[in-house]
Amino acid sequence: LAPSGNVAAFEEAAIAEIDIKHRGNAAFVLLSGGHPVATHFVSAGRPVDGDTRFQVASLSKWITAWGVMTLVEAGKLDLDKPVSLYLKRWQLPKCKFDNSGVTVRRLLSHTAGLTDGLGYAGFKPGEPVQTLEASLARTSDVSPGHSGIVQVGIEPGSAFQYSGGGYTMLQLLIEEVSGQSFNNYMKEHVLAPLGMARSTFVLEDETDVAEFFDTNGKPATHFRFTALAAASLYTTANDLTRFLQAQVPGPNREPAGRSVLKPETLNLMRKPHASQYGVEIWGLGTMLFAPNNAGSYVIGHDGNNDPAINTAARINPATGDGIIVLETGNKLLATTLAGEWIFWNTGYLDFLTVAIEARATVELLTIGAGAIVLMALAFAWQQRARSRRG
């Protein structure tokens, strides 16, 4: 979008992209050296600003991972012990694989062998929301194309397999080990200490919540979730800025982690724990988007959900450079723009951009192949007609 290193040019180009492509609302923050250097807010409905709450879909998982790691640091959880040792209210169903291989480390990195593929669609206003245990047994708000059953379907530790159900298990784990509700624990031990005062996994007040829009710019449904840890964080551009800043040392020598987590814990979370097609893509609760030219990775998490929620928060821990895009009304604007930022910042394509481009190429090739088949059939029909006339 802009020449590498030219912050003003990237800001201008990014804002132009948002203004052209948004169909609902959007919040944009650009960080340089840990400090916000640009912001932009736009909406087709009620105005939004830095304190407007957005529902951020799967970006919730990154913050949830911080909650899990506070319990690890406190000695209440072991990353490599079977998660079944900590659970009393629900257990994984028996299968041909050894469930003892399902550990906290593997749940955080999507390598526990769970094959639910969730994806939660959420519950409409007025619909009864499942209990946590019922959702784990068989979720009734399953995203299309999946069974909704959280179970081990491949050998734990053998491969990366994205699992929203694994993070719902971590939600239950936090409740079981802490003795608190998930939302209360996260507020007390992560959100409040980081200064994320307007962030919550359970919305009690709809004031200042960004409206929901579909891809046509029409008002859309606000869904609720049982799977709080996986999909239900409400947060703001300002709160997420504080969260990104907590990934690196502060301007007054505040430690990375801001005493919620130790710097060495953050380093562990950024180490590769899962790969796909030979590319390291996941740590403990955080995506490893691309190399950062300093021996580590640009980290963060994206979120995507119906009708058209797309969110992205990414930071280069070596420089404190980062980007936040929260929006509704466009299914891929945040992820695409954040991918452009990574290429501008590092010179590398991030793995989500590669996946999106590959999917588009396959679709184009499929369309092209279909056209070739149709032309071949038309040619064959024409030849047959000529032979009959002859």
Beta strands, then each sheet from edge to edge (+ up, - down):
strand 1: 25-32
strand 2: 35-43
strand 3: 54-55
strand 4: 234-235
strand 5: 274-276
strand 6: 279-282
strand 7: 287-291
strand 8: 297-305
strand 9: 309-316
strand 10: 321-328
sheet 1: 2+ 1- 10+ 9- 8+ 7-
sheet 2: 3+ 4-
sheet 3: 5+ 6-
end
